[in-house]
């Protein structure tokens, strides 16, 4: 994924990563085509399907601890709503504000999707294994 910021007629480069960017996970939840397919089609001049099959949002799951050997719990509660999903990044060490995963949610409008995504992320517990 490539992250750029646009303001007016200026474009700022942010980052390149060899995986779907966290924001691309919302694309997976809301679009018929993946972030990669959308980029590839645009670069190759192929038609891009911008139709959404649902409104989606995401919320970050932070480690909340400075530790190694982490595990996750409460996933069954977090995934109790059928229109939610989790992407856990599998990072072996955490620090309080490190992104350990993303919760995505689909809903009938953006506000509901954001609320559901945040509730889902908040249910995930990250802890150390001693």
Steps between C-alpha positions, in 0.01 A plus 500: 500500500601859439372778724477854366331806645331753272408855596391733225748457214782363720582132553714375789661157509453316830608137465532187287442157654526152344151407624152650491501820702269506803267730309488240223322270742197730480518456122484123548190539717318746276605449137453222248867533399798488736736794556764319289256433215380862502863625479599249232197578283556875531869468406419273204219724376237232562149581623470543876183398680444769764164361610483406866313198625475660844611795711798408716731645763795387708646548847854429617582236760791633708733285710444710811806341663878513460577129479608198295328165449149639455171323449141606438185411686130582488495445124171311517335801666660741254368300205151446642350743247475338153611813310839527670845361429844510660843518341768426760850580374689236703764739633706325772559810713285792593513842648209705621414675170617226260233392253452127551198462276192656350131434551276562198124531496228535238175686566225697331681832556846628588420605856365155587796329331747714698321432827487126434868489397606683817286275721654196331858627543434591863392140575838355397737455793877491442703345782840354572570128528744430779 
